[in-house]
Amino acid sequence: MPSYTDDAVGNEAHPSLAYGRIAQNRRNSVLIAVVLVTALAPFVLGVSYLLTTRLIRIAGSQTGYLSKLVRVDEEALRMPDQSAAEPLEWRQADLDRHRAALAQSRQADWSLIIKLMPCSSAPSWPLWVFCFGEPTRTPPPACWLN
């Protein structure tokens, strides 16, 4: 019959810590973190992309204006009756020039979107810090310890 002193000290047959359970909890925590990041990443990327494109349009990108010019030029070339004052060659050259400018503007917009997306996803950092702690483990400044 075991005595109370054997249980207080710890018995070799029954360890006081269940290491298998600790490892299982650690695996579950990692799995939850991976699932959470996987679930939130498309949402954060989508919102940051939409916010960035809206900011670029508000800031005055010329892509919308140039695409309107290209549409107008294409419609004018499709019209069967052309006036003598505006020959087709001039309109075609104007269309080619507008298409080149539109392609350049779209490329510049895309480059700016890629550069600004991390900044527009910054509002998601408080959620990240709340769920996973601080991104870097730095000691507090000395003034906080006083």
Steps between C-alpha positions, in 0.01 A plus 500: 500500500656835396541766759420869461868587501554297180229698318632834625854432381388346174492145388717379211204314351287817493704804394369834624506654147341336201759573231291337231215735578728804500631403155144445377395843628801656328413328170138615534613858566720498191217350295257768622751775413555358149125466437438854629769652279380297201141611557582869554765543227259516202276746684789727599652485150165570335418795723848647463483462118158668480604778736823563309332511159236739634770726647688504169184596310418773751857632485464565128618209289475569127397143416128576502541808283724319251267200475215743424712658223574157353128413501412829330769449235387142432138610465602779262690251282199267489269772373452465123475868414822687567529868430770626271636721778602195705665226291520141621881500513502781754237327713689168483826669604314669786354164607843334493648781708216476754533120522873529571438762767223282651730197520769710667247646745365156591851370562579799722173449689576131554846582629355754741232255615764239583703758693203634698321174584712432811416848628129456441501164677658663806161532678503120525816507717308558828304181432825314428659629821186413698500143369871419490673753722758754397683429175838551669582418856693802622548597862309807616686830513670590824258789562213250521670310781522799734 
